[in-house]
Amino acid sequence: MRKFLHGIGNAFLTIVVLILIVYGWMFIEVKLLLKSYPEFFGYVFYLQEEADMVPQFEVQDVILVKKDEDYQAGDMVLYFDSKDSKYKVHNVVSHDASLTITKCATCEANNPAVTNDHVVGKAVGKVMFMGAIVGFFSQKIVLIFFAAVGVIFLVVSQYFEYKPKTVKIEEKSVLKDEDQLSKK
């Protein structure tokens, strides 16, 4: 039972530590290095918040974007829309040396042109089920719950592991030792 509780506690704490490392990395990238988005080894993860790219990307899909300047008409790119002050993933309609024109999948008209320095990179796929996981772990109460459960399991397992054991001493042997000492 001790090993089971200890294993569960370690698993919960490992999950919490990994989540905190990811959040810490994102904090460092965005707040301290003043980047607009966190980057991992040349890739950016983008959470789709609107239904404008259905059926390619649904709401709450996590899109994997490769930081790349090599994209063409028909590719999907992540770019910063200064009009709405947010990032979007849309299809490229045309692209030249300085401007890129995009269009969402559900729109009739093209979006206003954006400068190429606003384009982050090309969307290369989506991470399955990651949107639901991100949404679940974004809630502070969930993180607090996992941390508390992990600490409780760890404390309980440590209690069972280091619980003082009562040692039964035979009275006869103690009396014999005292008799031998008194005879000397």
Secondary structure in CASP SS format (residue, H / E / C, confidence):
PFRMAT SS
TARGET T0000
AUTHOR 0000-0000-0000
METHOD secondary structure of the structure
MODEL  1
M C 1.00
R H 1.00
K H 1.00
F H 1.00
L H 1.00
H H 1.00
G H 1.00
I H 1.00
G H 1.00
N H 1.00
A H 1.00
F H 1.00
L H 1.00
T H 1.00
I H 1.00
V H 1.00
V H 1.00
L H 1.00
I H 1.00
L H 1.00
I H 1.00
V H 1.00
Y H 1.00
G H 1.00
W H 1.00
M H 1.00
F H 1.00
I H 1.00
E H 1.00
V H 1.00
K H 1.00
L H 1.00
L C 1.00
L C 1.00
K C 1.00
S C 1.00
Y C 1.00
P C 1.00
E E 1.00
F E 1.00
F C 1.00
G C 1.00
Y E 1.00
V E 1.00
F E 1.00
Y E 1.00
L E 1.00
Q C 1.00
E C 1.00
E C 1.00
A C 1.00
D C 1.00
M C 1.00
V C 1.00
P C 1.00
Q C 1.00
F C 1.00
E C 1.00
V C 1.00
Q C 1.00
D C 1.00
V E 1.00
I E 1.00
L E 1.00
V E 1.00
K E 1.00
K C 1.00
D C 1.00
E C 1.00
D C 1.00
Y C 1.00
Q C 1.00
A C 1.00
G C 1.00
D C 1.00
M E 1.00
V E 1.00
L E 1.00
Y E 1.00
F E 1.00
D E 1.00
S C 1.00
K C 1.00
D C 1.00
S C 1.00
K E 1.00
Y E 1.00
K E 1.00
V E 1.00
H E 1.00
N E 1.00
V E 1.00
V E 1.00
S E 1.00
H E 1.00
D C 1.00
A C 1.00
S C 1.00
L E 1.00
T E 1.00
I E 1.00
T E 1.00
K E 1.00
C C 1.00
A C 1.00
T C 1.00
C C 1.00
E C 1.00
A C 1.00
N C 1.00
N C 1.00
P C 1.00
A C 1.00
V E 1.00
T E 1.00
N H 1.00
D H 1.00
H H 1.00
V E 1.00
V E 1.00
G E 1.00
K E 1.00
A E 1.00
V E 1.00
G E 1.00
K E 1.00
V E 1.00
M C 1.00
F C 1.00
M H 1.00
G H 1.00
A H 1.00
I H 1.00
V H 1.00
G H 1.00
F H 1.00
F H 1.00
S C 1.00
Q C 1.00
K H 1.00
I H 1.00
V H 1.00
L H 1.00
I H 1.00
F H 1.00
F H 1.00
A H 1.00
A H 1.00
V H 1.00
G H 1.00
V H 1.00
I H 1.00
F H 1.00
L H 1.00
V H 1.00
V H 1.00
S H 1.00
Q H 1.00
Y H 1.00
F H 1.00
E H 1.00
Y C 1.00
K C 1.00
P C 1.00
K C 1.00
T C 1.00
V C 1.00
K C 1.00
I C 1.00
E C 1.00
E H 1.00
K H 1.00
S H 1.00
V H 1.00
L H 1.00
K H 1.00
D H 1.00
E H 1.00
D H 1.00
Q H 1.00
L H 1.00
S H 1.00
K H 1.00
K C 1.00
END
